Amino acid sequence: MSSTSIQSVLQETRLFPPPADFAEGAKVGSMAAYEALYERAATDPEGFWAEIASELRWDRPWTQVLDWKLPDARWFVGGQLNLAANCVDRHAASWRRNKAAILFEGEPGDTRVITYGQLHRDVQRAANALLDLGVAKGDFVAIYMPMIPEAAIAMLACARIGAPHTVVFGGFSAEALRDRIADSRAKVVITADGGWRRGQVIPLKDNVDRAIEGTTIERVLVVKRCANAIAWHGPRDVWWHDAMAAAAPRHDAPPHDSEHTLFSLYTSGTTGKPKGILHTTGGYLTNAAYTTRLVFDLRDEDVFWCTADIGWVTGHSYVVYGPLANGATTLMYEGAPNQPGLDRFWDIIERWGVTVFYTAPTAIRAFMRWGDEHPAKHDLSSLRLLGSVGEPINPEAWMWYRKAIGGDRCPIVDTWWQTETGAIMISPLPGATPTKPGSATRPLPGIAADIVRKDGTPCGVNEGGFLVVRRPWPSMLRTIFGDHERFVTTYFSEVDGCYFAGDGARRDEDGYFWIMGRVDDVINVAGHRLSTMEVESALVSHPKVAEAAVVGRPDELKGQAIVAFVTPRSGVVANEELAKELREHVVAQIGALARPEDLRFAEALPKTRSGKIMRRLLREIASGSQSRGDTTTLEDQGVLERLASTFAQEE
Ligand code: PRX
């Protein structure tokens, strides 16, 4: 982007100060307070994080706050705690015993309210049920479930007994589930007969049956949700309700090391194979709890609704662990936002009195397209704060969100983070930070984020560069499961001494961060992270495909859309029918989220002399046909393209 166009964008940018009454009661109530806290954390990071970690309940205190041998960080070394006890037991033993922990609404309209006392009973039984099935500390458990309370209970039960979980999004195909189970070597999978989505049953158990043949899975625990017909393989398959009824009611939470593995979560990198991002107990929980409290200025009377699925990191940190660690009330909704009508979310907000609403720009853009009349039908006055996550939010969507949903009174927190960071890293603080539509504003206290050139020197004002973090933070990923070398090369080899996020960004004259998107071959489609290589691998696994190249193209609704260029094998007729067959093949290999929007046949793909596919050229071809609706995003796109080619240095 040229500096003049940056100026014009910035001049148009309005500044939204926090509402005065909000700032008054806020945990951080002014920019001066933010700056002071940031400075304090920067001067004494270990003291700062130790103070935050001490708000959790530790069974044994740590002997060392941080053991940092680049790139390996261990936090709260020697300390022991139980995550489930922190999220459940300590609240069940307090005045919060009868406070709602989970509010649940199923897509068909069924509802449940689970108090901390009830959650305590359920998690204890579930922990015993897992032990009865032969799950021991250190064994991986796969979770492939709809958004129902049992999913959170299953995660908490795993954490309680020290069995790391690997949650797989219910929208992934049987093939994708199989890859993740094979990589994690999970022993048990927890699933449901089905889940409701757009009035249909997602056949989760059928997918599990197809996925686990020949894997390490010994037992399948099945929650009855939809009462649809399923195949049953006793004694391998066990009903959740039977296992719960047979399990002992009491389970004393054992202490686990701070660095004990809590979960792995698969996410897309630059290769065809998703990587298991590994998080550990003490550091992860410290940051999940801290950020929920600070960024959402959490209050005991809040009804906190993060719309993410538990299959993504946002669901881990802001549906389950962050809110529960703080004794908050978290809302879980099972289904689609347009079922039965386009106002389902607003109806939920009105009926449950949601106060904090956290969703993705793709969803916001869809709501915007559906029209103002849907939120206008509902009383949304319970809302006090709005959040956005997962992709850059264009100023137009930001403004609509503020007006149509927030009634021009709720601050918006645009939160930047990643599966790898475990928790929010860059975000406004709602009582302190004046916001600018489209900017994630400033790093949280304790987070040494910076924007640098390829050689590691800091970028100047408004100069596009690579987003890095200079010092470790407690919820930093510890490794890629089973591939520590890939961890080192992916995150700690690009920029000397720093964690490299894979995003491009710039910082304006107020020090505000503007995230521009990925500089690697990761694409972000409707807030879902995918690797172009992953989709290419799926395409070339089809017998009629000789070669394939996949790129992202800017899309007004989804942020990016998948465009695939395919060279068929000789003798194969390239027609619409084949295109359809290939699209469905990708869906079967990965899931509907990876279906190419546009699939074009090419006799040959453009390559460099060394034989590498010229993705930049393909990206340009792919973007050529799209409408130029949102100029800010597109202008950023130019900088991003240049950064991406600096990063790749291949074309
Ligand atoms: O490119 C950034 C984008 O999403 C990536 C991380 O994806 P994932 O690990 O799936 O986690 C998503 C939810 C935390 C980042 O590298 N991203 C996430 N949040 C933002 C964002 N881009 C711009 N603005 C954001 N607020």
Residues whose N, C-alpha, C, O or C-beta is under 5 A from the ligand:
A	BS01	PRX	T314 S388 V389 G390 E391 P392 I393 D414 T415 W416 W417 Q418 T419 E420 A440 A501 D503 I515 G517 R518 G527 R529
